[in-house]
Amino acid sequence: MTQDPGGRHATGHRTVMTCVFVLAAGLAAAGCTAETPEPTSTPSSAVLAPGKPGEPAETIAPEDYEGMGGEDVVTDADADFMTRMISHHAQAVEMAELVPDRSTSEQLTKFAERIRLTQEGEIDYMGRWLDDQGLPVPADDSPDTAPSDGSGPRAAQPHDHDSMPGMLTEAEMTALADAEGAEFDRLFLEGMITHHGGALEMVDEVGAAGRDETVQEFAGNVAADQIAEIDRMSRLLDELAG
């Protein structure tokens, strides 16, 4: 695969290897069964206990955590991942929507449509999860989910390119929108490979700090899909360069 001057592909593949390592380590750990269950560790930061339907989540201080027994909790890392990934996915959808009017590649057009449909479905899923926890859903990124009024324990987050790895800058998005034909295809593939690599970094982060099983399973599915898509886009980019 040809590496671009900015090192996007190298970064993407390093991220993929990191994520594969983390996932493999998690699977290995899951296969080990101890005779006596290990005690649940006390978190070092506040966690969120989901409220009843229609009620906000409750913030639990570390010193109060031990008294919760087996009650389900959601860490800040879980909630932040789902909230930020909605905005991250939203940019990928925005990029994919540019393809039909600018690309001359039927392969790329079909591939971009797959990305759009997959990530729109995941945005809806993440919005429902946040709503179930009594947490605000980013109003500008979830048209199919009724957003809360932002009065819950955390505020809805707007696009923040600096806090989310892999996000394209406004200048890069403008350059992509202005391009056509082979130049557009190259910019799209390079940009989406970087974008997917950023999502894998976010998966690594929640894998290390998150606790909610639903979030962990969802993050693993996101990683598997995006690793496969990075491989596919790398091959398309090689074909374009050849």
Backbone as CSV, one residue per row, in Angstrom:
resi,resn,N_x,N_y,N_z,CA_x,CA_y,CA_z,C_x,C_y,C_z
1,MET,0.844,-1.194,0.000,0.000,0.000,0.000,0.878,1.242,0.000
2,THR,0.550,2.205,-0.789,1.287,3.460,-0.885,0.991,4.323,0.315
3,GLN,2.021,4.849,0.936,1.827,5.729,2.100,1.824,7.159,1.632
4,ASP,0.861,7.947,2.101,0.790,9.336,1.693,1.783,10.143,2.495
5,PRO,2.145,11.341,1.997,3.174,12.140,2.666,2.849,12.453,4.100
6,GLY,1.551,12.584,4.430,1.167,12.954,5.799,1.246,11.815,6.773
7,GLY,1.522,10.590,6.282,1.628,9.450,7.179,0.313,8.931,7.643
8,ARG,-0.781,9.245,6.923,-2.110,8.831,7.363,-2.203,7.316,7.439
9,HIS,-1.684,6.625,6.394,-1.849,5.173,6.346,-1.072,4.496,7.453
10,ALA,0.142,4.992,7.722,0.932,4.399,8.792,0.218,4.544,10.111
11,THR,-0.338,5.714,10.349,-1.078,5.948,11.598,-2.262,5.023,11.702
12,GLY,-2.988,4.892,10.594,-4.162,4.023,10.595,-3.809,2.603,10.918
13,HIS,-2.702,2.079,10.293,-2.350,0.679,10.519,-1.802,0.465,11.921
14,ARG,-1.049,1.475,12.451,-0.596,1.327,13.838,-1.777,1.248,14.786
15,THR,-2.786,2.055,14.511,-3.991,2.053,15.346,-4.706,0.724,15.233
16,VAL,-4.787,0.179,14.010,-5.439,-1.119,13.805,-4.743,-2.183,14.618
17,MET,-3.389,-2.203,14.581,-2.662,-3.212,15.317,-2.892,-3.059,16.812
18,THR,-2.934,-1.810,17.289,-3.209,-1.581,18.706,-4.559,-2.133,19.088
19,CYS,-5.567,-1.855,18.255,-6.930,-2.306,18.565,-7.024,-3.819,18.534
20,VAL,-6.359,-4.446,17.528,-6.386,-5.911,17.441,-5.768,-6.513,18.684
21,PHE,-4.654,-5.900,19.160,-4.004,-6.392,20.360,-4.927,-6.304,21.564
22,VAL,-5.601,-5.156,21.712,-6.518,-4.962,22.829,-7.669,-5.953,22.772
23,LEU,-8.247,-6.140,21.567,-9.358,-7.075,21.435,-8.915,-8.497,21.734
24,ALA,-7.706,-8.861,21.222,-7.202,-10.208,21.462,-6.967,-10.439,22.945
25,ALA,-6.422,-9.428,23.616,-6.184,-9.554,25.050,-7.485,-9.728,25.804
26,GLY,-8.515,-8.992,25.364,-9.820,-9.107,26.015,-10.428,-10.478,25.837
27,LEU,-10.287,-11.049,24.621,-10.834,-12.375,24.359,-10.103,-13.431,25.176
28,ALA,-8.774,-13.269,25.300,-8.003,-14.225,26.080,-8.426,-14.192,27.535
29,ALA,-8.642,-12.993,28.045,-9.068,-12.863,29.440,-10.434,-13.473,29.660
30,ALA,-11.321,-13.327,28.677,-12.670,-13.849,28.805,-12.676,-15.365,28.862
31,GLY,-11.638,-15.995,28.275,-11.602,-17.450,28.235,-11.093,-18.066,29.514
32,CYS,-10.625,-17.286,30.465,-10.086,-17.816,31.715,-11.154,-17.775,32.793
33,THR,-11.460,-18.914,33.407,-12.496,-18.986,34.429,-11.868,-19.339,35.766
34,ALA,-12.065,-18.504,36.746,-11.532,-18.752,38.083,-12.586,-19.425,38.930
35,GLU,-12.125,-20.241,39.910,-13.061,-20.944,40.767,-13.805,-19.968,41.665
36,THR,-13.107,-18.929,42.110,-13.725,-17.938,42.989,-13.754,-16.598,42.285
37,PRO,-14.942,-15.987,42.123,-15.018,-14.693,41.435,-14.168,-13.649,42.132
38,GLU,-13.468,-12.858,41.328,-12.672,-11.791,41.901,-13.585,-10.665,42.366
39,PRO,-13.234,-9.990,43.445,-14.070,-8.874,43.922,-14.068,-7.743,42.913
40,THR,-15.193,-7.057,42.818,-15.303,-5.926,41.911,-14.472,-4.769,42.440
41,SER,-13.591,-4.214,41.582,-12.727,-3.136,42.023,-13.517,-1.837,42.146
42,THR,-13.081,-1.023,43.070,-13.720,0.276,43.257,-13.153,1.254,42.245
43,PRO,-13.993,1.965,41.487,-13.488,2.895,40.472,-12.770,4.075,41.110
44,SER,-11.834,4.653,40.352,-11.079,5.796,40.864,-11.796,7.112,40.612
45,SER,-12.826,7.097,39.775,-13.588,8.316,39.503,-15.073,8.007,39.597
46,ALA,-15.876,9.044,39.535,-17.322,8.869,39.663,-17.877,8.018,38.540
47,VAL,-18.936,7.250,38.852,-19.623,6.443,37.851,-21.077,6.877,37.807
48,LEU,-21.791,6.419,36.781,-23.193,6.763,36.628,-24.057,5.527,36.766
49,ALA,-25.033,5.578,37.643,-26.000,4.503,37.793,-27.242,4.884,37.004
50,PRO,-27.627,4.078,35.979,-28.798,4.430,35.168,-30.044,4.603,36.027
51,GLY,-30.817,5.648,35.720,-32.066,5.868,36.427,-33.196,5.073,35.817
52,LYS,-34.372,5.159,36.405,-35.541,4.516,35.848,-35.939,5.222,34.557
53,PRO,-36.734,4.563,33.696,-37.138,5.209,32.446,-37.677,6.618,32.682
54,GLY,-37.115,7.572,31.942,-37.553,8.949,32.074,-36.854,9.726,33.168
55,GLU,-36.018,9.040,33.970,-35.309,9.701,35.045,-33.822,9.787,34.712
56,PRO,-33.126,10.833,35.179,-31.700,10.973,34.878,-30.874,9.948,35.634
57,ALA,-29.652,9.719,35.130,-28.740,8.822,35.820,-28.247,9.472,37.101
58,GLU,-27.821,8.620,38.041,-27.326,9.122,39.325,-25.807,9.025,39.349
59,THR,-25.146,10.095,39.725,-23.695,10.097,39.834,-23.284,9.495,41.169
60,ILE,-22.413,8.478,41.117,-21.982,7.766,42.319,-20.509,8.074,42.582
61,ALA,-20.189,8.593,43.756,-18.811,8.880,44.136,-18.088,7.568,44.429
62,PRO,-16.761,7.524,44.208,-16.013,6.281,44.460,-16.224,5.717,45.854
63,GLU,-16.306,6.603,46.894,-16.453,6.112,48.274,-17.821,5.482,48.530
64,ASP,-18.793,5.769,47.662,-20.127,5.191,47.826,-20.348,3.965,46.945
65,TYR,-19.371,3.650,46.124,-19.549,2.595,45.123,-19.697,1.205,45.735
66,GLU,-18.924,0.920,46.807,-18.916,-0.431,47.369,-20.275,-0.861,47.861
67,GLY,-21.112,0.078,48.270,-22.420,-0.268,48.793,-23.463,-0.562,47.736
68,MET,-23.066,-0.500,46.460,-24.050,-0.694,45.390,-24.245,-2.159,45.030
69,GLY,-23.368,-3.046,45.556,-23.537,-4.456,45.273,-23.400,-4.741,43.791
70,GLY,-24.358,-5.504,43.235,-24.288,-5.896,41.831,-25.039,-4.970,40.903
71,GLU,-25.417,-3.786,41.365,-26.188,-2.867,40.539,-25.372,-2.386,39.346
72,ASP,-26.002,-2.321,38.173,-25.312,-1.877,36.970,-24.912,-0.414,37.086
73,VAL,-23.716,-0.106,36.621,-23.251,1.272,36.605,-22.643,1.570,35.249
74,VAL,-22.613,2.834,34.920,-22.021,3.302,33.675,-20.943,4.306,34.035
75,THR,-19.728,4.086,33.583,-18.650,5.011,33.904,-18.694,6.229,32.985
76,ASP,-17.961,7.253,33.382,-17.818,8.422,32.521,-17.256,8.018,31.169
77,ALA,-16.329,7.055,31.164,-15.712,6.612,29.909,-16.752,6.008,28.973
78,ASP,-17.691,5.225,29.511,-18.755,4.641,28.697,-19.617,5.731,28.068
79,ALA,-20.066,6.662,28.905,-20.949,7.718,28.427,-20.243,8.644,27.442
80,ASP,-18.993,8.977,27.727,-18.246,9.849,26.827,-18.024,9.185,25.472
81,PHE,-17.735,7.888,25.481,-17.516,7.175,24.223,-18.760,7.239,23.349
82,MET,-19.913,6.915,23.915,-21.139,6.899,23.120,-21.515,8.300,22.646
83,THR,-21.313,9.302,23.500,-21.652,10.675,23.135,-20.732,11.194,22.033
84,ARG,-19.433,11.010,22.207,-18.471,11.533,21.243,-18.499,10.755,19.936
85,MET,-18.758,9.441,20.029,-18.771,8.638,18.809,-19.948,9.008,17.907
86,ILE,-21.025,9.538,18.482,-22.124,10.014,17.646,-21.623,11.132,16.734
87,SER,-20.914,12.088,17.289,-20.374,13.177,16.483,-19.313,12.683,15.508
88,HIS,-18.512,11.715,15.951,-17.473,11.152,15.082,-18.111,10.471,13.873
89,HIS,-19.115,9.652,14.137,-19.831,8.977,13.047,-20.514,9.988,12.127
90,ALA,-21.036,11.059,12.717,-21.767,12.039,11.919,-20.885,12.636,10.831
91,GLN,-19.608,12.849,11.129,-18.722,13.383,10.097,-18.474,12.346,9.001
92,ALA,-18.361,11.074,9.376,-18.184,10.027,8.363,-19.395,9.970,7.430
93,VAL,-20.594,10.127,7.999,-21.806,10.152,7.185,-21.773,11.351,6.237
94,GLU,-21.349,12.491,6.757,-21.249,13.700,5.930,-20.276,13.480,4.762
95,MET,-19.168,12.825,5.032,-18.200,12.525,3.975,-18.793,11.575,2.938
96,ALA,-19.474,10.537,3.411,-20.048,9.541,2.501,-21.115,10.150,1.599
97,GLU,-21.832,11.129,2.116,-22.886,11.759,1.328,-22.342,12.597,0.172
98,LEU,-21.047,12.933,0.213,-20.428,13.688,-0.876,-20.104,12.823,-2.086
99,VAL,-20.011,11.512,-1.877,-19.478,10.619,-2.908,-20.305,10.557,-4.193
100,PRO,-21.628,10.349,-4.132,-22.379,10.142,-5.389,-22.224,11.263,-6.412
101,ASP,-22.111,12.504,-5.968,-22.035,13.635,-6.898,-20.618,13.969,-7.337
102,ARG,-19.601,13.299,-6.746,-18.227,13.704,-7.037,-17.334,12.580,-7.549
103,SER,-17.652,11.353,-7.193,-16.818,10.223,-7.610,-17.323,9.632,-8.922
104,THR,-16.394,9.126,-9.723,-16.760,8.416,-10.955,-16.585,6.911,-10.779
105,SER,-16.265,6.488,-9.549,-16.033,5.071,-9.267,-17.296,4.413,-8.722
106,GLU,-17.782,3.419,-9.425,-18.969,2.699,-8.955,-18.653,1.934,-7.671
107,GLN,-17.429,1.368,-7.597,-17.022,0.638,-6.393,-17.050,1.555,-5.170
108,LEU,-16.464,2.737,-5.319,-16.397,3.657,-4.198,-17.788,4.158,-3.815
109,THR,-18.637,4.388,-4.805,-19.990,4.864,-4.520,-20.761,3.844,-3.689
110,LYS,-20.658,2.570,-4.056,-21.341,1.516,-3.307,-20.744,1.367,-1.906
111,PHE,-19.419,1.470,-1.821,-18.754,1.329,-0.531,-19.142,2.468,0.408
112,ALA,-19.172,3.683,-0.123,-19.541,4.837,0.693,-20.979,4.734,1.189
113,GLU,-21.857,4.187,0.355,-23.244,4.009,0.780,-23.335,3.006,1.932
114,ARG,-22.496,1.993,1.887,-22.453,1.023,2.990,-22.012,1.714,4.278
115,ILE,-20.977,2.546,4.191,-20.518,3.282,5.367,-21.634,4.164,5.911
116,ARG,-22.323,4.871,5.005,-23.391,5.774,5.437,-24.487,5.019,6.181
117,LEU,-24.961,3.943,5.616,-26.046,3.187,6.238,-25.619,2.589,7.576
118,THR,-24.408,2.025,7.619,-23.919,1.410,8.852,-23.793,2.432,9.967
119,GLN,-23.184,3.568,9.659,-22.920,4.537,10.713,-24.179,5.312,11.117
120,GLU,-25.109,5.504,10.200,-26.392,6.098,10.597,-27.125,5.163,11.563
121,GLY,-27.093,3.867,11.283,-27.727,2.909,12.194,-27.067,2.909,13.555
122,GLU,-25.737,3.024,13.580,-25.022,3.048,14.858,-25.269,4.347,15.614
123,ILE,-25.425,5.454,14.897,-25.777,6.715,15.549,-27.118,6.582,16.268
124,ASP,-28.096,5.991,15.602,-29.404,5.786,16.232,-29.284,4.897,17.474
125,TYR,-28.465,3.842,17.368,-28.280,2.921,18.493,-27.652,3.645,19.677
126,MET,-26.605,4.423,19.422,-25.932,5.141,20.505,-26.862,6.180,21.134
127,GLY,-27.682,6.832,20.310,-28.641,7.795,20.841,-29.648,7.136,21.767
128,ARG,-30.134,5.954,21.381,-31.083,5.234,22.238,-30.433,4.809,23.545
129,TRP,-29.170,4.369,23.463,-28.469,3.955,24.676,-28.337,5.136,25.642
130,LEU,-27.915,6.278,25.127,-27.786,7.458,25.978,-29.130,7.835,26.597
131,ASP,-30.180,7.785,25.799,-31.513,8.133,26.294,-31.955,7.162,27.386
132,ASP,-31.633,5.887,27.222,-31.992,4.877,28.227,-31.279,5.130,29.552
133,GLN,-30.094,5.726,29.492,-29.351,6.020,30.721,-29.772,7.350,31.349
134,GLY,-30.717,8.046,30.709,-31.109,9.357,31.203,-30.104,10.442,30.871
135,LEU,-29.266,10.199,29.837,-28.237,11.151,29.427,-28.665,11.885,28.169
136,PRO,-28.247,13.139,28.020,-28.608,13.904,26.829,-28.041,13.287,25.561
137,VAL,-28.789,13.360,24.488,-28.355,12.903,23.180,-27.972,14.136,22.368
138,PRO,-26.785,14.148,21.747,-26.411,15.301,20.921,-27.501,15.635,19.913
139,ALA,-28.151,16.763,20.086,-29.332,17.090,19.303,-29.040,17.258,17.829
140,ASP,-27.853,17.773,17.483,-27.552,18.037,16.084,-27.092,16.816,15.324
141,ASP,-26.875,15.696,16.027,-26.325,14.510,15.383,-27.256,13.307,15.382
142,SER,-28.454,13.424,15.935,-29.319,12.256,16.060,-30.743,12.609,15.647
143,PRO,-31.007,12.765,14.347,-32.332,13.193,13.897,-33.444,12.213,14.212
144,ASP,-33.106,10.931,14.385,-34.148,9.933,14.619,-34.396,9.669,16.095
145,THR,-33.662,10.360,16.966,-33.829,10.170,18.402,-34.192,11.497,19.038
146,ALA,-35.272,11.527,19.778,-35.687,12.779,20.420,-34.653,13.168,21.463
147,PRO,-33.993,14.317,21.308,-32.964,14.705,22.256,-33.574,15.172,23.576
148,SER,-32.786,15.011,24.650,-33.249,15.543,25.920,-32.978,17.042,25.937
149,ASP,-33.396,17.703,27.001,-33.216,19.147,27.068,-31.846,19.545,27.598
150,GLY,-30.962,18.554,27.777,-29.618,18.865,28.251,-29.536,19.107,29.739
151,SER,-30.589,18.753,30.490,-30.596,19.023,31.923,-30.050,17.860,32.730
152,GLY,-29.592,16.802,32.043,-29.045,15.639,32.729,-27.652,15.901,33.262
153,PRO,-26.945,14.827,33.675,-25.641,14.986,34.315,-24.517,15.403,33.381
154,ARG,-24.736,15.410,32.070,-23.713,15.902,31.164,-24.383,16.608,30.003
155,ALA,-23.725,17.580,29.442,-24.288,18.358,28.344,-23.973,17.692,27.011
156,ALA,-24.853,17.896,26.039,-24.598,17.385,24.698,-23.356,18.051,24.141
157,GLN,-22.540,17.261,23.428,-21.279,17.779,22.934,-21.352,18.084,21.449
158,PRO,-20.892,19.264,21.016,-20.835,19.583,19.596,-19.612,18.938,18.975
159,HIS,-19.456,19.088,17.653,-18.250,18.610,17.001,-17.039,19.263,17.644
160,ASP,-16.054,18.479,17.997,-14.826,18.996,18.580,-13.668,18.248,17.947
161,HIS,-13.082,18.853,16.922,-12.046,18.168,16.166,-10.814,17.871,17.014
162,ASP,-10.529,18.723,17.993,-9.327,18.538,18.788,-9.460,17.385,19.777
163,SER,-10.675,17.101,20.248,-10.835,16.087,21.287,-11.124,14.701,20.733
164,MET,-11.361,14.588,19.439,-11.662,13.287,18.848,-10.645,12.948,17.765
165,PRO,-9.901,11.865,17.938,-8.880,11.505,16.954,-9.496,11.135,15.604
166,GLY,-8.790,11.489,14.545,-9.214,11.105,13.202,-10.174,12.057,12.529
167,MET,-10.720,13.028,13.270,-11.676,13.955,12.671,-10.978,14.859,11.656
168,LEU,-11.591,15.048,10.492,-11.053,15.959,9.490,-11.313,17.398,9.922
169,THR,-10.380,18.276,9.599,-10.558,19.686,9.899,-11.560,20.296,8.924
170,GLU,-11.999,21.503,9.233,-12.912,22.195,8.323,-12.263,22.408,6.964
171,ALA,-10.958,22.714,6.957,-10.250,22.922,5.698,-10.210,21.632,4.876
172,GLU,-9.985,20.511,5.551,-9.950,19.226,4.838,-11.320,18.858,4.293
173,MET,-12.369,19.139,5.060,-13.720,18.872,4.577,-14.062,19.752,3.376
174,THR,-13.612,20.992,3.402,-13.857,21.893,2.279,-13.128,21.424,1.030
175,ALA,-11.868,20.995,1.200,-11.098,20.483,0.071,-11.760,19.242,-0.520
176,LEU,-12.299,18.396,0.330,-12.974,17.193,-0.134,-14.226,17.554,-0.929
177,ALA,-14.997,18.487,-0.414,-16.235,18.888,-1.083,-15.963,19.568,-2.423
178,ASP,-14.813,20.211,-2.551,-14.484,20.927,-3.785,-13.857,20.041,-4.848
179,ALA,-13.435,18.833,-4.490,-12.740,17.941,-5.426,-13.733,17.123,-6.254
180,GLU,-13.231,16.557,-7.340,-14.034,15.704,-8.210,-13.173,14.591,-8.788
181,GLY,-13.830,13.545,-9.264,-13.139,12.475,-9.968,-12.087,11.774,-9.133
182,ALA,-10.941,11.459,-9.762,-9.884,10.701,-9.095,-9.315,11.438,-7.892
183,GLU,-9.235,12.774,-7.981,-8.723,13.548,-6.856,-9.657,13.433,-5.663
184,PHE,-10.950,13.478,-5.919,-11.915,13.296,-4.823,-11.769,11.906,-4.222
185,ASP,-11.672,10.892,-5.073,-11.556,9.523,-4.574,-10.350,9.376,-3.653
186,ARG,-9.220,9.950,-4.065,-8.008,9.854,-3.249,-8.206,10.544,-1.904
187,LEU,-8.728,11.772,-1.926,-8.931,12.506,-0.677,-9.932,11.801,0.235
188,PHE,-10.980,11.247,-0.369,-11.988,10.546,0.432,-11.377,9.323,1.112
189,LEU,-10.666,8.508,0.357,-10.098,7.278,0.907,-9.049,7.579,1.972
190,GLU,-8.174,8.538,1.694,-7.165,8.902,2.690,-7.830,9.463,3.951
191,GLY,-8.819,10.329,3.744,-9.491,10.934,4.888,-10.277,9.922,5.703
192,MET,-10.969,8.996,5.036,-11.782,8.026,5.769,-10.920,6.986,6.469
193,ILE,-9.764,6.645,5.891,-8.842,5.739,6.580,-8.377,6.378,7.888
194,THR,-8.003,7.654,7.813,-7.604,8.376,9.027,-8.763,8.458,10.019
195,HIS,-9.957,8.729,9.504,-11.152,8.852,10.345,-11.437,7.535,11.068
196,HIS,-11.393,6.435,10.340,-11.607,5.123,10.954,-10.523,4.816,11.990
197,GLY,-9.267,5.195,11.678,-8.189,4.980,12.640,-8.450,5.708,13.943
198,GLY,-9.023,6.916,13.854,-9.377,7.656,15.056,-10.451,6.956,15.866
199,ALA,-11.423,6.373,15.179,-12.471,5.628,15.885,-11.871,4.444,16.641
200,LEU,-10.870,3.799,16.057,-10.234,2.671,16.728,-9.476,3.123,17.975
201,GLU,-8.909,4.311,17.929,-8.277,4.859,19.137,-9.313,5.054,20.239
202,MET,-10.492,5.538,19.866,-11.553,5.743,20.846,-12.026,4.412,21.420
203,VAL,-12.045,3.377,20.597,-12.401,2.039,21.074,-11.374,1.555,22.088
204,ASP,-10.092,1.784,21.791,-9.048,1.401,22.748,-9.254,2.085,24.093
205,GLU,-9.602,3.367,24.058,-9.775,4.140,25.288,-10.919,3.593,26.134
206,VAL,-12.072,3.336,25.506,-13.202,2.838,26.287,-12.968,1.399,26.727
207,GLY,-12.181,0.653,25.957,-11.859,-0.713,26.360,-11.042,-0.746,27.642
208,ALA,-10.217,0.279,27.835,-9.371,0.340,29.024,-10.088,0.946,30.225
209,ALA,-10.993,1.897,29.977,-11.598,2.641,31.090,-13.082,2.379,31.295
210,GLY,-13.758,1.795,30.305,-15.195,1.580,30.417,-15.539,0.353,31.238
211,ARG,-16.826,0.244,31.590,-17.271,-0.886,32.408,-18.555,-1.526,31.876
212,ASP,-19.400,-0.744,31.207,-20.695,-1.244,30.759,-20.522,-2.310,29.679
213,GLU,-21.119,-3.483,29.877,-20.942,-4.588,28.944,-21.525,-4.288,27.571
214,THR,-22.660,-3.580,27.540,-23.275,-3.238,26.261,-22.358,-2.333,25.452
215,VAL,-21.755,-1.357,26.109,-20.837,-0.448,25.422,-19.603,-1.199,24.932
216,GLN,-19.082,-2.097,25.758,-17.899,-2.850,25.363,-18.179,-3.731,24.140
217,GLU,-19.326,-4.365,24.133,-19.688,-5.212,22.991,-19.881,-4.370,21.729
218,PHE,-20.558,-3.241,21.881,-20.773,-2.350,20.742,-19.444,-1.832,20.207
219,ALA,-18.549,-1.414,21.096,-17.244,-0.911,20.669,-16.458,-1.974,19.919
220,GLY,-16.557,-3.218,20.376,-15.883,-4.303,19.675,-16.420,-4.499,18.268
221,ASN,-17.742,-4.372,18.114,-18.345,-4.496,16.783,-17.919,-3.349,15.869
222,VAL,-17.863,-2.149,16.430,-17.398,-0.993,15.655,-15.974,-1.238,15.170
223,ALA,-15.119,-1.724,16.062,-13.723,-1.969,15.701,-13.614,-3.010,14.584
224,ALA,-14.355,-4.099,14.708,-14.288,-5.155,13.691,-14.699,-4.626,12.314
225,ASP,-15.792,-3.862,12.274,-16.259,-3.295,11.007,-15.238,-2.336,10.414
226,GLN,-14.684,-1.475,11.252,-13.814,-0.435,10.720,-12.438,-0.969,10.349
227,ILE,-11.967,-2.000,11.020,-10.726,-2.655,10.606,-10.896,-3.248,9.212
228,ALA,-12.022,-3.925,8.987,-12.288,-4.507,7.672,-12.414,-3.422,6.602
229,GLU,-13.046,-2.307,6.965,-13.225,-1.222,5.996,-11.906,-0.516,5.686
230,ILE,-11.031,-0.390,6.674,-9.711,0.180,6.409,-8.961,-0.678,5.405
231,ASP,-9.034,-1.983,5.563,-8.372,-2.895,4.628,-8.934,-2.719,3.217
232,ARG,-10.247,-2.633,3.109,-10.888,-2.457,1.806,-10.489,-1.115,1.177
233,MET,-10.490,-0.043,1.969,-10.139,1.273,1.436,-8.666,1.341,1.036
234,SER,-7.814,0.646,1.767,-6.397,0.615,1.413,-6.194,-0.032,0.048
235,ARG,-6.947,-1.093,-0.212,-6.839,-1.755,-1.522,-7.386,-0.864,-2.637
236,LEU,-8.483,-0.155,-2.359,-9.014,0.768,-3.358,-8.036,1.897,-3.648
237,LEU,-7.351,2.345,-2.608,-6.370,3.416,-2.790,-5.181,2.930,-3.606
238,ASP,-4.757,1.689,-3.370,-3.685,1.110,-4.177,-4.074,1.010,-5.645
239,GLU,-5.322,0.594,-5.897,-5.802,0.499,-7.266,-5.827,1.868,-7.921
240,LEU,-6.211,2.864,-7.163,-6.285,4.231,-7.694,-4.886,4.733,-8.037
241,ALA,-3.901,4.431,-7.178,-2.535,4.880,-7.407,-1.891,4.142,-8.573
242,GLY,-2.328,2.888,-8.795,-1.748,2.100,-9.880,-2.298,2.476,-11.225
